[in-house]
């Protein structure tokens, strides 16, 4: 009978060690994975213009995103846009269609 209780205690000890190892592994994986994907509620708020304050994710800064966008040319720079107008209507054919 003593061997059964020893076997049970060894099994419980082994299960506890495995559970601890699984918990540590899960914690390490969570750290490596980074931030979770946004929830649907967060996406809905962003679509309505309420953008959350984001923490730095460790990526390098975007060299092309300076925060300023120039959508139109400066008129003083002498840049001219093309002027387009409707094409003149074509004259109608005077001969009957061929059949």
Secondary structure, 3 states (H helix, E strand, C coil): CHHHHHHHHHHHHHHHHHHHHHHHHHHHHHHHHCCCCCCHHHHHHHHCCCCCCCCCCCCCCCCCCCCCCCCCCCHHHCCCCCCCCCCCCCCCCCCCCCC
